[in-house]
Amino acid sequence: MKLRIATYNIHKGMSATGREPRVHALRSAIHDLQADLVFLQEVQGRHDRLLQRFGQHPPGPKHWPQESQHEFLAGAHLHTAYGKNAIYRDGHHGNALLSAYPIVSALNNDVSDHAFEQRGILHCVLQTPQQDLHCYVVHLGLFAGSRQRQTDALIEVVQSTAGDSPIIIAGDFNDWRNHLGDALRNQLGVIEVFDERRSTPRLGSLWRNLAGRTNVQRFVPARTFPAALPWLRLDRIYCRGFIVEQAQVLRGQPWSQLSDHAPILAELRLDG
């Protein structure tokens, strides 16, 4: 079985500046990917203020849809699940999964670490022709301590739900210092889709080698933020039970205008 998958922080369907609606262009671009699975973050399940502001426009790029964003983006051809995380007076947003395969169960795990950020892990079980597939949509916090505790919670959720099944974990990890991947690799047996790219040893590493210490090369995730000129390495796709055939960050038009993040697109093949 081969899977074409993407992960994308869609910035609540607004442009990187937050001034222009992009939800129609997002739907078109996502469907053009022809992906089997799309892991989405910052998806608005309800959006009264934006509906009031843009919903009166005639149908077009500035017309705000009546339905929730995950339902609008899925259209008639994809299954979808949504995990509500942040709730406010005029709506709420969270993570979502779009799937070409039936979603037999979906559960949102609250991993909020403090009152100022609401975060969740959306766990979905998909029915594929080969076997059930466990998918986890992730959006971690802005603070290092929170991200570490949320990663510990993610490991616990996966270990308690997936068993030895194939898994895909994808989303916005906010891990620009690349501190979280080793724990996921060691405790869950996953790989990241860009793991074959390794960092060049720095001078300090070479000095430690000369001193007789082991040089451990770091895995290097892709740069995905900001979308117009990606610099920070925030987004990830981890998998277990798959061979990564290719992976890329989607840069340039139209992606640089649709959100503040650039999406990652990968092709996976079930191992064995």
ABEGO torsion letter per residue (X at the ends): XBBBBBBBBAGGGBBAAGABBAAAAAAAAAAAAGBABBBBBGBBABBAAAAAAAAABBBEAABBBABBAAAAAAEAABBBBBBBABBBAAEBBBBBBBBABBBABBBBBBABABAABBBBBBBBBBBBAABBBBBBBBBBBABAAAAAAAAAAAAAAAAAAAEABBBBBBEBAGBAAGAAAAAAAAAAGBBBAAAABBBBBBAAAAAAAAAGBBBBBBBBBBBAOBAABBABBABBBBBBGBBBABBBBBBEOAAAAABABBBBBBBBBBBX
